[in-house]
Amino acid sequence: MRNSVIIDFKSREELHSEYDWANITYHDDRVGKARCKIDGETLTIFTINIFPEFAGQGIGRIFVEEAKVSFNTIIADRVRHKAIGFWEKSGFCNNSDGSWIYVNEAEV
């Protein structure tokens, strides 16, 4: 499945938006989107929205794993209590400010 998921980042400038957006496609279907901000090698994720008909297939996890390849630091901003397990399983640590952080140690 991982090879079939495509992440396409659209910049704030391109979209005239306050946020960068990632379109998430599986095969030829747009299956979700993520609201983010890119600052050099750091990606801050505000929301990952996998559309209901595609939920539960691991697409959100694939998005995060693909982001780890492209960014040295990833911050999951204002993590909801029920999502903490997702971020922990994805290798993120509590940043003690409501966010969870992943730092690619190989790049540091």
SVG drawing of the C-alpha trace seen along z (x, -y; Angstrom):
<svg xmlns="http://www.w3.org/2000/svg" viewBox="-17 -35 41 37">
<polyline fill="none" stroke="black" stroke-width="0.4" points="0.0,0.0 2.8,-2.4 4.0,-2.6 0.5,-3.5 0.2,-6.6 1.3,-9.9 1.8,-13.0 1.7,-16.3 2.6,-19.4 1.1,-22.7 2.8,-25.8 1.2,-28.7 2.3,-31.0 0.9,-28.8 -2.5,-28.6 -2.5,-32.1 -3.1,-30.5 -1.9,-30.8 -0.9,-27.0 0.9,-24.6 -1.4,-21.7 -0.6,-18.1 -3.0,-16.3 -2.9,-12.6 -3.7,-10.3 -4.1,-6.5 -4.0,-5.0 -6.0,-7.7 -8.3,-8.7 -7.8,-11.7 -8.1,-10.1 -7.2,-13.0 -5.3,-16.1 -3.1,-17.5 -2.8,-21.1 0.8,-21.9 3.5,-24.5 6.9,-23.9 9.9,-25.8 13.1,-24.5 13.7,-21.0 10.8,-21.3 7.2,-20.2 4.5,-21.2 1.3,-19.2 -1.9,-20.8 -4.3,-18.2 -4.4,-15.0 -7.8,-14.4 -8.3,-11.0 -11.7,-10.9 -14.2,-8.5 -14.4,-6.0 -10.6,-5.5 -10.2,-5.7 -8.6,-2.8 -6.4,-1.7 -3.1,-3.1 -3.0,-6.0 -2.4,-8.6 0.5,-6.5 2.0,-6.3 1.7,-10.1 3.7,-10.5 6.3,-7.9 6.8,-9.6 7.2,-13.0 10.0,-11.5 11.9,-10.8 11.6,-14.5 11.9,-16.4 14.5,-16.4 12.0,-17.5 8.2,-17.0 6.0,-18.6 2.4,-17.4 0.7,-20.5 -1.9,-20.4 -2.4,-16.7 -5.8,-15.5 -5.8,-13.1 -7.3,-10.3 -4.5,-10.7 -1.5,-10.4 -1.2,-6.6 -0.9,-7.3 1.9,-9.7 3.7,-7.6 3.6,-4.5 4.9,-6.8 8.1,-7.6 7.1,-11.0 7.9,-12.3 5.8,-14.6 7.2,-18.1 5.5,-19.1 3.6,-22.0 0.7,-20.0 2.7,-19.1 4.6,-15.9 7.9,-16.0 10.0,-13.7 13.6,-14.4 15.5,-12.3 18.6,-11.4 20.5,-10.3 20.2,-13.9 21.2,-15.7"/>
</svg>
